[in-house]
Amino acid sequence: MANVAIIGAQWGDEGKGKIVDLFTHDADIIVRFQGGNNAGHTLVVDGKKTVLHLVPSGALHPGKLCVIGNGVVVDPEVLLKEIAGLKQNGWLLDDASLRISEEAHLIMPYHKAIDQARERLRGEGMIGTTGRGIGPAYEDKVARIGIRFIDLLEEETFQEKLRRNIEEKNIYLKAILKEKALDFDKIHDRYSGYREKLKTYVTDTGLLLDREMRAGKRVLFEGAQGTLLDVDHGTYPFVTSSNTVAGGVSSGTGVGPRHIHQVIGISKAYTTRVGSGPFPTELHGSEGEILKREGIEFGATTGRPRRCGWFDAVAVRHAVRISGITGLALTKLDVLTGFKKIPICVAYRYDGKLHEEFPASIRAMQSAQPILEEMDGWDTPLTAVRRFSDLPANAQKYVRRIEKILETEVILVSVGPDREQTVMLKNPFEARQ
């Protein structure tokens, strides 16, 4: 049986939560490998919506082990609220079903203060950060001054690191960002309380995963955000602060790449983006408003409306190459019902030339004009369809055309938010490469 990684193939919000929730049925362990609570996965089970920000989506399945890997930055206050909410609804009742890497870094109050102040000062040049301290937490990680869970568990280490960081951050907050200084004692006491509540979950998760895989357990690796928000391979600087691509699985969990057998890319049947940054296929008229309304395109974490546009095959082909995607899950195909023509972007035009590959230049992306290939639409609702052959002929053609352009098979089509509203073509846990 295979171990499977789930990767967002666009700018995030592709519906990874639902897909992870579906494939969790065949997994024993579900691992989150990067990001923080700037991402939200929306799950709909029996008509009830649950939004998760840090706990892996497998939490809604009994008997599964959920792991927060070392590549995740964790706001302990947010995590505790999420755990409490899940327990209140009958999930995650066994504390042994959640494990947190001792090497995962903590988001501290100064990270959030810096994040929000910087974005305010940028004015029109805003990146579109959620202000939750994700970027500054990753900065401290790379600068080797971050505070990890293992440091929190060791009181002397925690005090030493926190005192040094508070002294440094207060200088920056007051002198540069014109913000109020933060109090060491208040932060120390609050995080000491978090320590007592979370220490039971903390362990060496890399070693845990190795032992479990050796014992034959099946692992599902869950990413946050999407490929085009990857700090190295996305539309930099309008990106997140971590590696969202398949390569981030190994660095974010301590699991070697030979243990990852399938990489499933998740993509909407159209394209959305939250926040600032280039978006070649963005629609500004009534068609974009229809996609936003019918797709309920509002951020699960921030509530911000998502920008909407046609399917961008150039961008998704980039994701396929970067992550070595072996199969594609196409979500929200039902939202396209009713359009007479449904364009697919097959190339960009900029600098007077045609380009079929995704550019690194942000100026090129900002000036890129999409080259669109039109497909015929359909009027028949899709939400009750469960077999590919029952999809309208034009919907089938649309999916097959995407497969051909991307040179990647579609293994799943989602036709609604609920678990059951899914057309499964291939189960990645049954196909090992």
C-alpha positions, 0 to 999 in steps of 0.5 A: 500500500502507498503513502500519499502526499496531497499538494495544492496545485494553485494559489491554495483554497483548492478543496484539499480539506475535503480530499484529505478527508476522503482519502483518510478512510484508507490511511492510518496516519495523517500528517500536516507538514507546513504552514500555520493557522493562516490556512483553513481546511473546510470539511462538510460531513453530513451537512455539518461544516467544520473548519480546521486550521492546524489539526490535520483533517483526519481528526474527523475520522475515529481511530486515526493518528493526526500528526503536526510535523516539524515544518508547521509553525504553531500558535498554541492559543489557536491550537488549544481552541481548535482541540477544544472545539473538536472535543466538544463535537465528539472528535479527538476525544483520545489525546493519543490520537494527536501528536505534535513535533517537538521541533515545530516552532511556536508563533509568539505575540511579537510575531503577530505584532510585527506581521500586522505592523509591517503590513500596515506600513506597506500601504498599497504595497501590501502582500496580503498576509493574514497578520497571524505571525506566520512569516515572522515566525519562519524568519526567526526559524531561519535566523536560528532564534525561534522557540520550538516546542522542545524549548518550551518544555525546558523552562530554563531554555524557554526563559533564556530564549524568550528574554533575549527575543523580547529584548531584541523585538521590543527595540524593533517594535518601538524604534522602527514599527512605532508599536508598543513594547511587549512584557516578558512576564505576561508572555512567559506566564501565558506560554507556561500555561500552554506548556502544561496543556500541550505537553502530553501531545509533544514527541519526536514525530519523525521517529514516530512516523518511521516506526509506524511506516516500518510496521506497515501503517499508511500515511497521508501527508497534508499540505496547506496553501498551494504551489503558487504560494510556495516561497521558492516556486510561487509568485514571489513575493506574493507567497507564503513563508514555507515550502508548499510543494511535495519537497516540503513533505520530507523537510517538514516531517523528517520522512525520506522522499522514498517513502512518498509513493503518490503525489496528488495535486488538488485543483479547482476546475477554475482558479481562485486567489486570496489577497494581492499578487498577479492573476492572469486569468482573473475575471472582473465582470459578471462571470467572476461574480457568478463563480464567487457566488456559486463557489462560495468563494470566501476564505475559510480562515479570513473570510476574505472574498476570493478573486476568481478566474478561468482554469490556468493550465500554465500554472497547474502544469508548473505545479505538476512539474515542481511536485512530480504530481502523479494524479489530479483531483479536480474540485468544484466542477459543479460550479461551472454548470450554466456557462455556455463557454468555459475557457482554459488558459493554455499559454501567456502572452507578454513581451510580445511573445507567447509563453507556455511556461510559468515565469519567475519574473513578477513583472512578466506575471503582472503583464501576462495576458492569458491565451484562452481555448474555449470549451462548450459548457453544460446546463445539467446540474452535477451534484447528484453524479457519482460516476464519470460516465454520468457526467454531461458529455461536455463536462467529460470533455472538459476534464479530459482536455485538462488531462491532455494539456497537463499530461496528468490523469484526473483521479477524482472529480468533486461535484459538491462540498459533501463527502458523498458528492465525489466521482472517484476514478482511482484510489492513490492508496491502491496504486504504488509506484 
